[in-house]
């Protein structure tokens, strides 16, 4: 059974930075495109960053130029470097494979951007 554990969230002031980590077990992520998603209160979960098997990346317009997704296949880890954070980035962040059948969702990690 695949397990995803996200970490690294917290409370940060506008303009600050955070680095999120996602540890996967029960699978080998190297064969999958992986993504970071987020869900703000009262909103649908949205995909914010994608990294393909070969390392190519793609970002939602709202985070382009501020967020960087990366992966370490040897460690079975995916990361999200977030810079120039804005209050509208406040959400619970999740990682998962890019698929019409995602794995079960982890607990996520809360990111709160507030002064």
DRENKEFI-914671 format. One record per residue: residue in one letter; x, y, z of N, C-alpha, C in turn; residue number from 1. Coordinates in steps of 0.001 Angstrom, whole numbers. Example, Ala and Ser with C-alpha at 12.3 -4.5 7.8 and 13.67 -1.06 7.14 Angstrom:
2
   resn       npx       npy       npz      capx      capy      capz       cpx       cpy       cpz   resi
      a     13190     -5690      7800     12300     -4500      7800     13200     -3300      7800      1
      s     12850     -2250      7080     13670     -1060      7140     12900        30      7870      2
This chain:
115
   resn       npx       npy       npz      capx      capy      capz       cpx       cpy       cpz   resi
      x       852     -1195         0         0         0         0       886      1243         0      1
      x       557      2172      -874      1346      3389      -980       991      4344       153      2
      x      2028      4891       764      1835      5929      1778      2617      7171      1385      3
      x      1986      8321      1541      2603      9610      1252      2595     10434      2532      4
      x      3755     10951      2895      3870     11756      4105      4488     13097      3746      5
      x      3683     14141      3883      4146     15498      3584      4600     16186      4859      6
      x      5604     17034      4740      6115     17767      5900      6748     19064      5443      7
      x      7051     19939      6412      7765     21165      6115      6922     22423      6141      8
      x      5614     22271      6329      4758     23438      6367      4942     24232      7654      9
      x      4229     25344      7731      4306     26172      8922      3716     27542      8679     10
      x      3933     28419      9647      3473     29806      9570      4643     30668      9101     11
      x      4410     31441      8062      5473     32280      7505      4882     33622      7128     12
      x      5691     34662      7209      5235     35987      6824      5221     36139      5307     13
      x      4398     37035      4794      4426     37298      3347      5842     37638      2890     14
      x      6220     37059      1754      7573     37231      1246      8550     36184      1716     15
      x      8121     35363      2644      8988     34331      3194      9080     33095      2325     16
      x      9809     32107      2838     10055     30874      2085      9823     29644      2954     17
      x      9472     28567      2301      9352     27256      2933      9779     26195      1942     18
      x     10230     25070      2474     10539     23921      1632      9738     22736      2143     19
      x      8860     22236      1286      8041     21084      1624      8698     19813      1123     20
      x      8487     18732      1882      9000     17425      1500      7865     16417      1454     21
      x      8002     15454       576      7031     14369       460      7797     13054       396     22
      x      7561     12210      1376      8194     10895      1422      7186      9840       997     23
      x      7558      9045        10      6677      7993      -490      7217      6627       -84     24
      x      6318      5739       308      6692      4362       605      5672      3435       -27     25
      x      6086      2191      -265      5203      1215      -876      5157      1307     -2387     26
      x      5989      2138     -2962      6064      2299     -4410      7428      2874     -4768     27
      x      7693      2939     -6047      8921      3576     -6539      8491      4748     -7390     28
      x      8727      5967     -6908      8171      7144     -7580      8854      7442     -8906     29
      x     10022      6846     -9150     10775      7200    -10350     10020      6919    -11637     30
      x      9041      6018    -11585      8326      5661    -12809      7079      6509    -13013     31
      x      6859      7480    -12120      5645      8295    -12193      5965      9778    -12328     32
      x      5061     10473    -13015      5040     11923    -12894      4425     12241    -11541     33
      x      5023     13194    -10846      4564     13533     -9498      4143     14993     -9445     34
      x      3268     15296     -8514      2794     16670     -8410      2565     17103     -6971     35
      x      2565     18392     -6791      2140     19013     -5534       791     19671     -5779     36
      x      -118     19422     -4869     -1462     19974     -4908     -1657     20809     -3651     37
      x     -2676     21664     -3674     -3031     22379     -2459     -4544     22573     -2399     38
      x     -5031     22687     -1184     -6455     22919      -970     -6620     23975       101     39
      x     -7185     25095      -300     -7476     26178       626     -8874     25979      1195     40
      x     -9159     26556      2348    -10483     26393      2965    -11599     26811      2009     41
      x    -12575     25934      1853    -13719     26239      1009    -13467     26148      -479     42
      x    -12284     25670      -860    -11951     25579     -2286    -11624     24150     -2681     43
      x    -11669     23904     -3994    -11295     22596     -4518     -9769     22416     -4440     44
      x     -9342     21172     -4377     -7912     20873     -4446     -7421     21221     -5837     45
      x     -6271     21890     -5917     -5725     22283     -7210     -4281     21810     -7343     46
      x     -3904     21509     -8582     -2535     21108     -8882     -1695     22365     -9090     47
      x      -576     22464     -8378       246     23668     -8500      1599     23410     -9170     48
      x      2099     22185     -9115      3405     21911     -9711      3495     20439    -10098     49
      x      4134     20196    -11237      4291     18847    -11769      5743     18612    -12156     50
      x      6223     17393    -11901      7545     17009    -12379      7423     15652    -13053     51
      x      7837     15588    -14303      7743     14362    -15075      8887     13415    -14725     52
      x      8801     12192    -15248      9827     11197    -14951     11217     11686    -15342     53
      x     11274     12412    -16464     12563     12888    -16950     13041     14166    -16290     54
      x     12211     14747    -15431     12607     15950    -14706     11997     17244    -15207     55
      x     11284     17197    -16345     10637     18417    -16829      9568     18845    -15830     56
      x      9411     20147    -15682      8479     20680    -14683      7442     21594    -15316     57
      x      6332     21751    -14617      5279     22651    -15059      4603     23214    -13819     58
      x      4131     24459    -13945      3560     25139    -12786      2266     25844    -13133     59
      x      1395     25941    -12138       212     26778    -12279       674     28226    -12399     60
      x       -82     29017    -13131       292     30417    -13329       434     31157    -12003     61
      x      -358     30765    -11026      -365     31470     -9745       938     31302     -8962     62
      x      1735     30280     -9287      2970     30032     -8535      4214     30088     -9415     63
      x      4031     30249    -10701      5156     30248    -11635      6161     31334    -11261     64
      x      7424     30960    -11236      8483     31908    -10883      8751     32001     -9402     65
      x      7888     31411     -8586      8055     31467     -7128      8282     30094     -6528     66
      x      7671     29065     -7111      7773     27699     -6590      8667     26868     -7507     67
      x      9385     25914     -6905     10215     24988     -7663      9996     23579     -7146     68
      x      9585     22686     -8032      9400     21283     -7670     10655     20519     -8078     69
      x     11020     19539     -7254     12167     18694     -7569     11912     17300     -7012     70
      x     12751     16366     -7422     12575     14999     -6951     13935     14364     -6728     71
      x     13998     13441     -5776     15176     12624     -5537     14705     11185     -5591     72
      x     14848     10578     -6763     14327      9224     -6937     15051      8210     -6042     73
      x     16311      8452     -5774     17071      7528     -4929     16497      7485     -3513     74
      x     15957      8630     -3075     15375      8695     -1732     13862      8538     -1748     75
      x     13304      8428     -2947     11834      8329     -3074     11140      9557     -2494     76
      x     11703     10723     -2793     11221     11973     -2212     10882     12976     -3310     77
      x      9907     13835     -3019      9570     14965     -3872      9579     16213     -2985     78
      x     10033     17319     -3551     10154     18554     -2782      9442     19704     -3481     79
      x      9076     20704     -2687      8526     21931     -3245      9167     23102     -2512     80
      x     10006     23842     -3226     10617     25047     -2695      9683     26206     -3012     81
      x      9273     26922     -1967      8311     28011     -2137      8933     29317     -1670     82
      x      9029     30268     -2558      9597     31578     -2250      8564     32674     -2500     83
      x      8855     33850     -1970      7962     35011     -2153      6518     34638     -1852     84
      x      6326     34002      -738      4989     33503      -390      4014     34639      -176     85
      x      2769     34361      -563      1687     35333      -469       585     34770       411     86
      x      -249     35612       995     -1363     35105      1812     -2246     34126      1040     87
      x     -2394     34336      -261     -3239     33434     -1054     -2613     32061     -1272     88
      x     -1374     31868      -850      -754     30546      -891     -1148     29689       319     89
      x     -1855     30288      1265     -2289     29555      2453     -3193     28398      2054     90
      x     -2820     27203      2466     -3553     25990      2099     -2886     24786      2753     91
      x     -3548     23649      2650     -2912     22375      2967     -2322     21835      1670     92
      x     -1056     21459      1725      -335     21008       549      -155     19487       595     93
      x      -390     18861      -553      -301     17409      -698       554     17065     -1899     94
      x      1164     15888     -1861      1807     15370     -3064      1084     14095     -3492     95
      x      1203     13773     -4772       609     12557     -5300      1125     12350     -6717     96
      x       894     11188     -7266      1258     10990     -8647       271     11717     -9542     97
      x       685     11994    -10761      -184     12607    -11750      -886     11469    -12468     98
      x     -2165     11288    -12181     -2885     10136    -12696     -4369     10377    -12537     99
      x     -5164      9710    -13401     -6612      9755    -13203     -6987      8896    -11993    100
      x     -6031      8116    -11520     -6237      7288    -10334     -5116      7566     -9338    101
      x     -5161      8708     -8666     -4089      9002     -7705     -4096      8001     -6554    102
      x     -2940      7912     -5892     -2886      7103     -4679     -3731      7753     -3584    103
      x     -3930      7001     -2498     -4606      7598     -1364     -3848      8836      -874    104
      x     -4586      9866      -497     -3953     11119       -99     -3346     11014      1304    105
      x     -2216     11665      1475     -1618     11765      2787     -2357     12788      3636    106
      x     -1795     13094      4780     -2445     14050      5678     -2195     15488      5264    107
      x     -1219     15678      4380      -900     17027      3939       -91     17785      4967    108
      x       378     18960      4561      1106     19832      5475       561     21250      5322    109
      x       223     21866      6446      -423     23178      6433       610     24271      6203    110
      x       318     25133      5252      1115     26333      5011       218     27536      5265    111
      x       647     28387      6163      -103     29599      6479       805     30799      6263    112
      x       370     31704      5402      1140     32907      5103       377     34103      5671    113
      x       946     34684      6712       242     35757      7399      1235     36601      8173    114
      x       920     37879      8281      1763     38761      9080      1192     38880     10493    115
